[in-house]
Amino acid sequence: MEEVDEEPKSQAPGEVGESEIVTEDAAFVRGEPPQDGDGPPKVDSEVEVLHDKVTKQIIKEGHGQKPSKYSTCFLHYRAWAESTRHKFDDTWLEQQPLEMVLGKEKKETTGLAIGVSSMKAGEHALLHVGWELGYGKEGSFSFPNVPPMADLVYEVVLIGFDETKEGKARSDMTVEERIGAADRRKMDGNALFKEEKLEEAMQQYEMAIAYMGDDFMFQLFGKYRDMALAVKNPCHLNMAACLLKLKRYEEAIGQCSLVSK
């Protein structure tokens, strides 16, 4: 089992020289908010007008900076048609966060992107989006629960984001770029672990794991799969080490079970 070395003078697992990999600015948070029945959560906080068709209410404050144009954002959300209260999408249920490059989002997620651009990492918010910035006059063919001219409600958590000048999504990265980005997150996590900043370390490990999703791993063979596993597996084990220190034993076992061969 490869874990972070707790001795301050020891090198963290899988760490390479700082001159080889430059750390990026990133933020990341964890957790799934409970769902209150089938409809959107009830929120009493102040309504913030972001656009004449987009409003936001903060459920939980975030931290740090807000993403800028071309930031690659990772978010979980639930979405409802406001008039019918029918939920039509839930990334938590699918266990797959949405990746969105601000400024390059799909037309039907324009309103969602406006909301996300106003959020900080870790922020949990409720967004109301007019139909003009959603699925439009025709509604959605992909989501039958979205009728024509449907205003939308999103419950969103901005998990984290990477600031990139070119706004390159994971899907547009080469295998080497994607593994390199994940390795940088792992190195940042190792440094935070040594400082006993366990929650922040786990945030970085989770960012690394987000780059190594199942859809990506299934496509890898030979040396590239070995390279990816050399980053992904230590992240799961190091997260388990953090969780053990926090006495969250069941979650630690869960992380160990995700180690791939």
Backbone as JSON, one array per atom type, in Angstrom:
{
  "sequence": "MEEVDEEPKSQAPGEVGESEIVTEDAAFVRGEPPQDGDGPPKVDSEVEVLHDKVTKQIIKEGHGQKPSKYSTCFLHYRAWAESTRHKFDDTWLEQQPLEMVLGKEKKETTGLAIGVSSMKAGEHALLHVGWELGYGKEGSFSFPNVPPMADLVYEVVLIGFDETKEGKARSDMTVEERIGAADRRKMDGNALFKEEKLEEAMQQYEMAIAYMGDDFMFQLFGKYRDMALAVKNPCHLNMAACLLKLKRYEEAIGQCSLVSK",
  "N": [[0.86, -1.2, 0.0], [0.68, 2.08, -0.96], [1.39, 4.96, 0.64], [1.3, 8.36, 1.83], [4.33, 9.5, 3.07], [4.82, 10.2, 6.41], [6.94, 11.39, 7.68], [8.6, 14.45, 7.91], [10.92, 14.96, 6.39], [10.95, 13.17, 4.4], [10.36, 12.0, 1.05], [7.28, 12.44, -0.68], [4.92, 9.91, -1.84], [5.49, 8.81, -5.11], [6.34, 11.25, -5.94], [7.9, 13.72, -7.95], [10.72, 15.72, -9.01], [10.36, 19.2, -8.29], [11.1, 20.86, -10.3], [10.38, 19.62, -12.59], [7.64, 19.48, -12.86], [5.23, 21.91, -12.89], [3.24, 23.43, -10.48], [-0.26, 23.92, -10.73], [-2.8, 26.43, -10.28], [-5.55, 25.54, -8.42], [-8.75, 24.47, -7.17], [-10.79, 22.47, -5.01], [-13.48, 20.55, -3.75], [-15.42, 18.39, -1.57], [-18.12, 15.92, -1.31], [-21.65, 15.08, -1.18], [-24.65, 16.79, -1.31], [-27.57, 16.32, 0.72], [-30.71, 15.22, -0.61], [-33.78, 16.83, -0.71], [-36.6, 15.34, -0.77], [-38.31, 15.06, -3.94], [-38.2, 17.42, -5.33], [-36.65, 20.69, -5.95], [-34.37, 22.02, -3.43], [-35.51, 23.93, -0.59], [-34.74, 27.26, -0.16], [-33.72, 29.98, 1.8], [-32.07, 32.13, 1.58], [-30.69, 35.31, 0.45], [-31.7, 36.54, -2.75], [-29.72, 36.71, -5.54], [-29.23, 38.61, -8.37], [-27.93, 37.62, -11.32], [-28.14, 37.91, -14.0], [-30.58, 39.04, -16.34], [-32.07, 36.79, -16.73], [-31.16, 34.92, -14.98], [-30.87, 33.9, -11.66], [-29.45, 33.59, -8.35], [-29.22, 31.75, -5.31], [-27.43, 31.34, -2.41], [-26.59, 28.38, -0.81], [-24.56, 27.22, 0.66], [-21.61, 28.78, 1.53], [-18.69, 29.26, -0.56], [-15.1, 29.16, -1.1], [-12.07, 31.04, -1.64], [-11.05, 32.09, -4.95], [-13.12, 33.07, -7.78], [-13.98, 31.24, -10.76], [-12.54, 32.08, -13.95], [-13.02, 33.21, -17.38], [-12.72, 30.55, -19.63], [-11.82, 28.84, -17.67], [-11.57, 25.5, -16.55], [-14.16, 23.87, -15.24], [-15.4, 21.76, -12.65], [-18.32, 20.23, -11.72], [-21.11, 19.23, -9.73], [-24.58, 18.62, -10.15], [-28.16, 18.94, -9.81], [-31.1, 19.0, -11.76], [-34.15, 20.59, -12.57], [-37.31, 21.0, -14.26], [-38.93, 23.99, -13.84], [-41.71, 24.53, -13.77], [-43.03, 22.04, -13.67], [-41.66, 20.64, -11.76], [-40.29, 18.35, -12.29], [-37.54, 16.32, -12.12], [-34.77, 16.21, -14.3], [-32.12, 15.68, -14.68], [-29.2, 14.44, -13.02], [-26.19, 14.53, -11.73], [-24.96, 13.47, -9.5], [-26.33, 11.12, -9.08], [-25.54, 9.73, -11.32], [-22.91, 9.53, -10.72], [-20.91, 11.0, -11.92], [-19.25, 13.83, -12.38], [-19.96, 16.94, -14.03], [-17.99, 18.37, -16.56], [-17.08, 21.55, -17.45], [-16.06, 24.03, -19.63], [-15.76, 27.32, -19.17], [-17.19, 29.73, -21.24], [-17.09, 28.15, -23.4], [-19.24, 26.56, -23.27], [-22.13, 24.43, -23.89], [-24.99, 25.54, -25.79], [-27.46, 25.15, -24.49], [-26.72, 25.15, -21.86], [-26.06, 27.69, -21.15], [-27.18, 29.44, -19.23], [-26.67, 28.01, -16.89], [-23.87, 28.11, -16.92], [-23.44, 30.84, -16.52], [-24.27, 31.05, -13.88], [-22.39, 29.31, -12.62], [-20.03, 30.67, -13.1], [-20.14, 32.66, -11.26], [-19.63, 31.52, -8.86], [-17.72, 30.29, -6.05], [-15.1, 27.91, -5.32], [-16.37, 25.03, -3.83], [-18.77, 26.17, -3.23], [-22.25, 25.93, -2.75], [-25.24, 26.14, -4.36], [-28.44, 27.46, -5.41], [-29.85, 27.8, -8.53], [-31.87, 29.75, -10.69], [-33.02, 29.64, -13.91], [-33.96, 31.24, -16.85], [-36.0, 30.17, -19.65], [-34.95, 31.03, -22.04], [-32.19, 30.9, -21.81], [-31.8, 28.29, -21.5], [-33.19, 25.38, -22.58], [-34.74, 26.5, -24.55], [-37.35, 27.43, -26.93], [-38.26, 25.02, -27.95], [-37.87, 23.04, -26.08], [-36.44, 19.99, -24.75], [-35.14, 17.29, -26.57], [-33.55, 15.28, -25.67], [-34.1, 15.17, -22.97], [-37.08, 14.35, -22.03], [-38.62, 15.33, -19.94], [-38.31, 18.02, -19.97], [-40.18, 20.49, -21.01], [-41.36, 22.57, -23.81], [-40.22, 25.97, -23.71], [-39.37, 25.99, -21.01], [-38.63, 27.14, -17.86], [-35.78, 26.7, -15.73], [-34.45, 24.99, -12.85], [-31.56, 24.71, -10.98], [-29.67, 22.84, -8.72], [-26.58, 23.27, -7.52], [-23.19, 22.33, -6.99], [-20.08, 23.66, -7.01], [-17.43, 21.89, -7.6], [-14.69, 22.18, -8.13], [-12.03, 23.91, -9.91], [-9.82, 24.41, -12.69], [-7.52, 26.81, -13.71], [-6.88, 27.7, -16.92], [-5.1, 28.93, -19.68], [-5.76, 28.34, -22.31], [-8.16, 27.06, -22.11], [-8.55, 24.26, -22.16], [-10.26, 21.27, -22.28], [-10.55, 18.14, -20.49], [-11.09, 16.1, -22.3], [-9.89, 17.02, -24.58], [-7.25, 16.89, -24.12], [-4.01, 15.39, -24.55], [-2.99, 12.0, -23.79], [-0.66, 12.07, -22.23], [-0.72, 14.73, -21.28], [-3.0, 14.7, -19.7], [-2.44, 12.77, -17.73], [-0.23, 14.03, -16.64], [-1.4, 16.37, -15.56], [-2.99, 15.22, -13.57], [-0.99, 14.12, -11.98], [0.25, 16.41, -10.97], [-1.74, 17.33, -9.26], [-1.72, 15.24, -7.41], [0.86, 15.56, -6.28], [0.56, 18.07, -5.06], [-1.33, 17.35, -3.17], [0.17, 15.57, -1.59], [2.04, 17.32, -0.44], [0.35, 18.91, 1.13], [-0.61, 16.97, 2.86], [1.66, 16.41, 4.4], [1.73, 18.72, 5.84], [-0.3, 18.31, 7.52], [-2.77, 19.11, 6.65], [-5.39, 17.77, 6.07], [-8.01, 17.62, 4.92], [-7.74, 19.43, 2.81], [-5.71, 18.16, 1.42], [-7.05, 15.86, 0.56], [-8.83, 17.01, -1.18], [-7.16, 17.71, -3.29], [-6.26, 15.17, -4.1], [-8.66, 14.14, -5.01], [-9.15, 15.8, -7.17], [-7.11, 14.93, -8.85], [-7.95, 12.29, -9.31], [-10.27, 12.82, -10.69], [-9.32, 13.44, -13.21], [-8.64, 10.96, -14.05], [-10.81, 9.34, -14.85], [-13.24, 6.64, -15.26], [-14.05, 6.39, -17.96], [-11.83, 7.28, -19.28], [-9.78, 5.57, -18.36], [-10.56, 3.09, -19.35], [-9.83, 3.22, -21.96], [-7.14, 2.92, -22.08], [-4.07, 1.15, -22.57], [-1.26, -1.05, -22.01], [1.79, 0.71, -21.61], [0.71, 3.25, -21.15], [-1.54, 2.82, -19.58], [-0.28, 1.78, -17.34], [1.18, 4.06, -16.57], [-0.93, 5.79, -15.89], [-2.18, 4.4, -13.78], [-0.14, 4.51, -11.96], [-0.42, 7.0, -10.96], [-3.14, 7.27, -10.24], [-3.8, 5.11, -8.42], [-2.09, 5.56, -6.07], [-3.31, 7.93, -5.24], [-5.86, 7.13, -4.36], [-5.07, 5.46, -2.23], [-3.64, 7.26, -0.65], [-5.67, 9.03, -0.02], [-7.14, 7.29, 1.55], [-5.34, 7.07, 3.69], [-5.52, 9.66, 4.73], [-8.21, 9.65, 5.54], [-8.18, 7.65, 7.48], [-6.69, 8.93, 9.47], [-8.54, 10.82, 10.13], [-10.39, 9.27, 11.28], [-12.4, 8.17, 9.78], [-13.41, 5.5, 8.96], [-14.93, 3.71, 7.33], [-15.1, 5.09, 4.91], [-12.42, 5.14, 4.28], [-11.9, 2.44, 3.78], [-13.47, 2.19, 1.53], [-12.06, 3.77, -0.34], [-9.74, 2.24, -0.62], [-10.8, 0.04, -1.89], [-11.13, 0.94, -4.44], [-8.79, 0.83, -5.77], [-7.04, -0.04, -8.66], [-5.94, -2.76, -10.77]],
  "CA": [[0.0, 0.0, 0.0], [1.51, 3.28, -1.08], [0.8, 6.06, 1.37], [2.17, 9.51, 2.02], [5.27, 9.37, 4.18], [4.5, 11.24, 7.38], [8.14, 12.06, 8.14], [8.69, 15.7, 7.17], [12.05, 15.03, 5.5], [10.84, 12.13, 3.38], [9.67, 12.39, -0.18], [5.93, 11.89, -0.77], [4.89, 8.83, -2.81], [5.31, 9.13, -6.52], [6.67, 12.66, -6.17], [9.07, 13.98, -8.78], [11.3, 17.02, -8.71], [9.48, 20.33, -8.57], [11.51, 21.51, -11.54], [9.82, 18.9, -13.73], [6.21, 19.72, -12.97], [4.86, 23.18, -12.27], [1.93, 23.33, -9.85], [-1.29, 24.81, -11.24], [-3.75, 26.91, -9.29], [-6.78, 24.77, -8.51], [-9.49, 24.32, -5.94], [-11.61, 21.28, -5.11], [-14.18, 20.22, -2.51], [-15.99, 17.06, -1.58], [-19.39, 15.68, -0.66], [-22.92, 15.15, -1.88], [-25.68, 17.33, -0.43], [-28.78, 15.49, 0.78], [-31.81, 15.69, -1.46], [-35.02, 17.02, 0.04], [-37.7, 14.89, -1.61], [-38.07, 14.99, -5.38], [-38.09, 18.75, -5.91], [-35.47, 21.49, -5.54], [-34.34, 22.37, -2.0], [-36.05, 25.23, -0.2], [-33.64, 28.12, 0.25], [-34.22, 31.26, 2.32], [-31.05, 33.17, 1.47], [-30.95, 36.43, -0.45], [-31.66, 36.26, -4.18], [-28.74, 37.53, -6.26], [-29.52, 38.66, -9.8], [-26.7, 37.52, -12.1], [-28.51, 38.21, -15.39], [-32.03, 39.21, -16.29], [-32.69, 35.47, -16.81], [-30.48, 34.01, -14.06], [-30.71, 34.33, -10.27], [-28.75, 32.61, -7.51], [-29.31, 31.79, -3.85], [-26.35, 30.54, -1.85], [-26.94, 27.43, 0.25], [-23.34, 27.12, 1.45], [-20.55, 29.63, 0.97], [-17.46, 28.63, -1.02], [-13.88, 29.8, -0.64], [-11.1, 31.35, -2.68], [-11.41, 32.91, -6.1], [-14.12, 32.57, -8.72], [-13.36, 30.87, -12.04], [-12.58, 33.08, -15.01], [-13.32, 32.66, -18.69], [-11.89, 29.42, -20.06], [-11.52, 27.91, -16.59], [-12.21, 24.18, -16.64], [-14.88, 23.7, -13.98], [-15.99, 20.47, -12.35], [-19.47, 20.5, -10.88], [-22.23, 18.31, -9.6], [-25.83, 19.37, -10.12], [-29.46, 18.35, -10.09], [-31.84, 19.98, -12.57], [-35.59, 20.4, -12.65], [-38.16, 21.95, -14.95], [-39.53, 24.71, -12.72], [-43.18, 24.48, -13.75], [-43.52, 20.7, -13.36], [-40.83, 20.09, -10.69], [-39.76, 17.07, -12.71], [-36.07, 16.29, -12.24], [-34.38, 15.61, -15.57], [-30.71, 15.32, -14.71], [-28.63, 14.36, -11.68], [-24.84, 13.99, -11.9], [-24.63, 12.66, -8.34], [-26.89, 9.79, -9.33], [-24.71, 9.11, -12.35], [-21.56, 9.47, -10.17], [-20.0, 11.56, -12.92], [-19.39, 15.29, -12.41], [-19.91, 17.62, -15.33], [-16.85, 19.23, -16.85], [-17.53, 22.67, -18.27], [-15.1, 25.1, -19.88], [-16.52, 28.57, -19.25], [-16.98, 30.4, -22.52], [-17.2, 27.14, -24.45], [-20.32, 25.67, -22.87], [-23.2, 24.2, -24.86], [-25.99, 26.61, -25.79], [-28.52, 24.9, -23.52], [-26.2, 25.35, -20.51], [-25.59, 29.07, -21.02], [-27.61, 29.96, -17.93], [-25.91, 27.29, -15.87], [-22.5, 28.64, -16.95], [-23.47, 32.16, -15.87], [-24.3, 30.79, -12.45], [-21.13, 28.71, -12.19], [-18.96, 31.69, -13.15], [-20.29, 33.53, -10.09], [-19.45, 30.71, -7.67], [-16.38, 29.94, -5.58], [-14.93, 26.49, -5.09], [-17.07, 24.55, -2.65], [-20.06, 26.83, -3.06], [-23.47, 25.15, -3.02], [-26.2, 27.2, -4.67], [-29.65, 27.17, -6.2], [-29.95, 28.71, -9.67], [-33.09, 29.79, -11.49], [-32.6, 30.02, -15.26], [-35.06, 31.4, -17.8], [-35.97, 29.22, -20.77], [-34.15, 31.57, -23.13], [-30.81, 30.49, -21.6], [-31.84, 26.85, -21.27], [-33.49, 24.54, -23.75], [-35.41, 27.29, -25.56], [-38.77, 27.28, -27.28], [-38.61, 23.65, -28.32], [-37.64, 22.08, -25.02], [-35.32, 19.08, -24.96], [-35.4, 15.95, -27.08], [-32.79, 14.34, -24.84], [-34.76, 15.08, -21.67], [-38.52, 14.56, -22.27], [-39.22, 16.06, -18.82], [-38.13, 19.46, -20.18], [-41.13, 20.9, -22.05], [-41.02, 23.84, -24.48], [-40.19, 27.21, -22.94], [-39.31, 25.61, -19.6], [-37.64, 27.7, -16.94], [-35.06, 25.61, -15.09], [-33.88, 25.16, -11.52], [-30.37, 23.89, -10.77], [-28.95, 22.78, -7.45], [-25.22, 23.12, -8.03], [-21.99, 22.45, -6.17], [-18.86, 23.82, -7.8], [-16.44, 21.03, -6.95], [-13.38, 22.82, -8.26], [-11.74, 24.37, -11.27], [-8.44, 24.67, -13.09], [-7.35, 27.98, -14.56], [-6.05, 27.4, -18.08], [-5.16, 30.01, -20.66], [-6.38, 27.91, -23.56], [-9.45, 26.47, -21.86], [-8.53, 22.91, -22.71], [-10.99, 20.29, -21.51], [-9.86, 16.85, -20.37], [-11.28, 15.31, -23.52], [-9.03, 17.57, -25.63], [-5.86, 16.7, -23.73], [-3.35, 14.13, -24.89], [-2.87, 11.12, -22.63], [0.42, 12.57, -21.39], [-1.17, 15.95, -20.61], [-4.0, 14.37, -18.68], [-1.74, 12.11, -16.63], [0.6, 15.06, -16.01], [-2.26, 17.23, -14.74], [-3.36, 14.44, -12.39], [0.2, 13.97, -11.14], [0.44, 17.67, -10.26], [-2.69, 17.34, -8.15], [-1.23, 14.3, -6.4], [1.99, 16.18, -5.6], [0.02, 19.1, -4.17], [-1.95, 16.64, -2.05], [1.23, 15.06, -0.73], [2.6, 18.44, 0.32], [-0.64, 19.29, 2.12], [-0.65, 15.91, 3.87], [2.8, 16.61, 5.3], [1.4, 19.86, 6.7], [-1.47, 17.89, 8.29], [-3.98, 19.72, 6.1], [-5.91, 16.53, 5.51], [-9.14, 17.88, 4.04], [-7.23, 20.06, 1.59], [-4.98, 17.12, 0.69], [-8.03, 15.01, -0.12], [-9.36, 17.77, -2.31], [-6.22, 17.6, -4.4], [-6.29, 13.8, -4.59], [-9.89, 13.95, -5.78], [-8.95, 16.46, -8.46], [-6.3, 14.01, -9.65], [-8.79, 11.16, -9.69], [-11.22, 13.3, -11.7], [-8.66, 13.35, -14.51], [-8.43, 9.54, -14.35], [-12.12, 8.72, -14.81], [-13.38, 5.31, -15.87], [-14.12, 6.49, -19.41], [-10.46, 7.45, -19.73], [-8.98, 4.39, -18.04], [-10.96, 1.97, -20.21], [-9.21, 3.37, -23.28], [-5.69, 2.83, -21.96], [-3.44, -0.16, -22.57], [0.19, -1.05, -21.99], [2.54, 1.65, -20.78], [-0.12, 4.38, -20.75], [-2.35, 2.39, -18.44], [0.63, 1.71, -16.19], [1.46, 5.44, -16.15], [-2.11, 6.34, -15.24], [-2.39, 3.72, -12.51], [0.91, 4.96, -11.05], [-0.93, 8.24, -10.35], [-4.49, 7.08, -9.69], [-3.83, 4.23, -7.25], [-1.59, 6.24, -4.87], [-4.28, 8.93, -4.78], [-6.87, 6.43, -3.55], [-4.44, 5.0, -0.99], [-3.32, 8.42, 0.18], [-6.94, 9.48, 0.54], [-7.45, 6.37, 2.65], [-4.49, 7.45, 4.82], [-6.14, 10.86, 5.31], [-9.47, 9.27, 6.18], [-7.85, 6.93, 8.7], [-6.31, 9.93, 10.46], [-9.77, 11.5, 10.51], [-11.23, 8.23, 11.88], [-13.53, 7.89, 8.89], [-12.88, 4.2, 8.58], [-15.66, 3.12, 6.21], [-14.69, 5.78, 3.7], [-11.06, 4.7, 3.97], [-12.03, 1.13, 3.14], [-14.02, 2.43, 0.18], [-10.98, 4.24, -1.21], [-8.86, 1.09, -0.91], [-11.49, -0.86, -2.82], [-11.12, 1.53, -5.77], [-7.48, 0.63, -6.36], [-7.12, -0.9, -9.84], [-4.77, -3.57, -11.09]],
  "C": [[0.88, 1.24, 0.0], [0.81, 4.44, -0.42], [1.79, 7.2, 1.45], [3.05, 9.26, 3.23], [5.05, 10.52, 5.14], [5.75, 11.94, 7.92], [8.39, 13.31, 7.3], [9.84, 15.75, 6.18], [11.97, 14.01, 4.38], [10.08, 12.63, 2.17], [8.31, 11.73, -0.23], [5.89, 10.86, -1.89], [4.69, 9.33, -4.22], [5.73, 10.53, -6.88], [7.92, 12.77, -7.04], [9.57, 15.37, -8.45], [10.39, 18.15, -9.11], [9.84, 21.02, -9.86], [10.88, 20.84, -12.76], [8.35, 19.2, -13.94], [5.87, 20.99, -12.22], [3.45, 23.07, -11.72], [0.98, 24.37, -10.43], [-2.12, 25.32, -10.07], [-5.04, 26.13, -9.48], [-7.46, 24.76, -7.16], [-10.44, 23.15, -6.11], [-12.25, 21.01, -3.77], [-14.93, 18.93, -2.68], [-17.43, 17.08, -1.1], [-20.6, 15.83, -1.54], [-23.97, 15.69, -0.94], [-26.89, 16.42, -0.4], [-29.87, 16.09, -0.08], [-33.09, 15.72, -0.65], [-36.2, 16.63, -0.85], [-37.32, 14.87, -3.07], [-37.83, 16.35, -6.01], [-36.84, 19.47, -5.45], [-35.52, 21.8, -4.06], [-34.96, 23.74, -1.77], [-34.92, 26.07, 0.39], [-34.18, 29.48, 0.65], [-33.23, 32.41, 2.15], [-31.42, 34.21, 0.43], [-30.82, 36.02, -1.92], [-30.71, 37.24, -4.85], [-29.05, 37.47, -7.75], [-28.2, 38.69, -10.57], [-26.89, 38.0, -13.53], [-30.01, 38.37, -15.36], [-32.79, 37.89, -16.4], [-32.05, 34.47, -15.86], [-30.39, 34.62, -12.66], [-30.04, 33.2, -9.48], [-29.06, 32.85, -6.04], [-28.25, 30.84, -3.3], [-26.88, 29.67, -0.72], [-25.77, 27.28, 1.21], [-22.26, 27.94, 0.76], [-19.35, 28.79, 0.52], [-16.25, 29.38, -0.48], [-12.98, 30.1, -1.84], [-11.65, 32.22, -3.78], [-12.55, 32.28, -6.9], [-13.43, 32.19, -10.04], [-13.49, 32.0, -13.05], [-12.91, 32.41, -16.33], [-12.25, 31.65, -19.09], [-11.37, 28.56, -18.91], [-12.24, 26.59, -16.86], [-12.83, 23.88, -15.28], [-15.44, 22.28, -13.87], [-17.14, 20.71, -11.37], [-20.42, 19.32, -10.85], [-23.5, 19.15, -9.58], [-27.03, 18.44, -10.26], [-30.26, 19.42, -10.82], [-33.3, 19.58, -12.68], [-36.2, 21.39, -13.63], [-38.99, 22.66, -13.89], [-41.04, 24.53, -12.64], [-43.71, 23.12, -13.31], [-42.82, 20.07, -12.16], [-40.34, 18.68, -11.01], [-38.24, 17.16, -12.85], [-35.7, 15.59, -13.55], [-32.9, 15.26, -15.66], [-30.15, 15.35, -13.3], [-27.24, 13.71, -11.81], [-24.4, 13.19, -10.69], [-25.13, 11.24, -8.54], [-26.04, 9.02, -10.33], [-23.26, 8.93, -11.89], [-20.51, 9.98, -11.18], [-20.19, 13.07, -12.95], [-19.31, 15.82, -13.83], [-18.64, 18.44, -15.42], [-17.31, 20.31, -17.81], [-16.4, 23.69, -18.41], [-15.88, 26.39, -20.09], [-16.17, 29.33, -20.53], [-17.07, 29.45, -23.69], [-18.31, 26.14, -24.15], [-21.34, 25.48, -24.0], [-24.27, 25.28, -24.7], [-27.02, 26.41, -24.69], [-28.03, 25.03, -22.07], [-25.64, 26.75, -20.3], [-25.95, 29.65, -19.66], [-26.87, 29.31, -16.78], [-24.49, 27.84, -15.78], [-22.43, 30.01, -16.3], [-23.48, 32.0, -14.36], [-22.97, 30.27, -11.92], [-20.02, 29.76, -12.14], [-19.02, 32.64, -11.96], [-19.96, 32.81, -8.79], [-17.97, 30.54, -7.32], [-16.31, 28.44, -5.37], [-15.6, 26.09, -3.78], [-18.43, 25.17, -2.44], [-21.19, 25.89, -3.51], [-24.6, 26.16, -3.21], [-27.39, 26.66, -5.44], [-29.75, 28.24, -7.29], [-31.32, 28.6, -10.32], [-32.72, 30.39, -12.85], [-33.83, 30.1, -16.18], [-34.89, 30.5, -19.02], [-35.09, 29.71, -21.92], [-32.67, 31.15, -23.03], [-30.71, 29.01, -21.22], [-32.1, 26.11, -22.57], [-34.42, 25.21, -24.77], [-36.87, 26.97, -25.8], [-39.18, 25.83, -27.49], [-38.51, 22.66, -27.17], [-36.48, 21.16, -25.38], [-35.8, 17.74, -25.51], [-34.69, 14.91, -26.23], [-33.45, 14.12, -23.48], [-36.26, 15.38, -21.87], [-39.2, 15.33, -21.15], [-39.03, 17.58, -18.93], [-39.05, 19.89, -21.33], [-40.68, 22.17, -22.76], [-41.12, 25.02, -23.53], [-40.18, 26.94, -21.43], [-38.22, 26.38, -18.87], [-37.04, 26.56, -16.12], [-34.6, 25.99, -13.7], [-32.71, 24.19, -11.39], [-29.93, 23.98, -9.32], [-27.52, 22.4, -7.81], [-24.2, 23.19, -6.9], [-20.81, 22.57, -7.12], [-17.76, 23.05, -7.08], [-15.07, 21.68, -6.98], [-13.16, 23.26, -9.68], [-10.24, 24.52, -11.45], [-8.42, 25.9, -13.98], [-6.4, 27.61, -15.7], [-6.21, 28.5, -19.11], [-5.92, 29.61, -21.91], [-7.75, 27.28, -23.37], [-9.56, 25.06, -22.4], [-9.25, 21.95, -21.78], [-10.2, 18.99, -21.44], [-9.93, 16.06, -21.66], [-10.39, 15.78, -24.67], [-7.55, 17.4, -25.3], [-5.3, 15.41, -24.32], [-3.27, 13.28, -23.62], [-1.79, 11.64, -21.67], [0.02, 13.82, -20.62], [-2.12, 15.64, -19.46], [-3.35, 13.7, -17.47], [-0.87, 13.12, -15.89], [-0.21, 15.97, -15.1], [-2.67, 16.51, -13.46], [-2.18, 14.31, -11.44], [0.49, 15.25, -10.36], [-0.5, 17.77, -9.07], [-2.22, 16.42, -7.03], [-0.07, 14.92, -5.61], [1.53, 17.27, -4.64], [-0.62, 18.46, -2.95], [-0.92, 16.11, -1.08], [1.83, 16.16, 0.15], [1.64, 18.87, 1.43], [-0.75, 18.25, 3.23], [0.47, 16.1, 4.88], [2.56, 17.77, 6.27], [0.18, 19.57, 7.57], [-2.74, 18.61, 7.86], [-4.73, 18.63, 5.33], [-7.07, 16.75, 4.55], [-8.68, 18.49, 2.71], [-6.43, 19.06, 0.75], [-5.94, 16.23, -0.08], [-8.66, 15.71, -1.31], [-8.46, 17.64, -3.53], [-6.19, 16.18, -4.98], [-7.55, 13.56, -5.43], [-9.82, 14.66, -7.13], [-8.14, 15.57, -9.39], [-7.14, 12.86, -10.17], [-9.8, 11.56, -10.75], [-10.63, 13.26, -13.1], [-8.51, 11.9, -14.98], [-9.75, 8.78, -14.3], [-12.18, 7.4, -15.54], [-13.39, 5.36, -17.39], [-12.73, 6.63, -20.01], [-9.65, 6.18, -19.53], [-9.3, 3.21, -18.95], [-10.29, 2.03, -21.58], [-7.71, 3.11, -23.26], [-5.2, 1.39, -21.92], [-1.93, 0.02, -22.44], [0.77, 0.02, -21.09], [1.69, 2.83, -20.31], [-1.03, 4.03, -19.58], [-1.49, 2.3, -17.19], [0.95, 3.09, -15.66], [0.28, 6.03, -15.38], [-2.35, 5.71, -13.88], [-1.34, 4.15, -11.48], [0.56, 6.29, -10.39], [-2.23, 7.96, -9.6], [-4.48, 6.25, -8.41], [-3.26, 4.88, -5.99], [-2.56, 7.3, -4.34], [-5.36, 8.29, -3.92], [-6.28, 6.0, -2.21], [-4.09, 6.15, -0.07], [-4.57, 9.06, 0.75], [-7.36, 8.59, 1.7], [-6.62, 6.71, 3.89], [-5.04, 8.69, 5.52], [-7.37, 10.49, 6.12], [-9.23, 8.48, 7.46], [-7.46, 7.9, 9.81], [-7.53, 10.67, 11.0], [-10.79, 10.55, 11.14], [-12.51, 7.99, 11.08], [-13.24, 6.56, 8.19], [-13.61, 3.59, 7.37], [-15.28, 3.78, 4.88], [-13.28, 5.38, 3.28], [-11.07, 3.34, 3.28], [-12.55, 1.29, 1.71], [-12.95, 2.89, -0.79], [-10.04, 3.1, -1.57], [-9.49, 0.17, -1.94], [-11.46, -0.34, -4.26], [-9.77, 1.4, -6.46], [-7.57, -0.39, -7.48], [-5.82, -1.66, -10.04], [-4.42, -3.41, -12.56]]
}
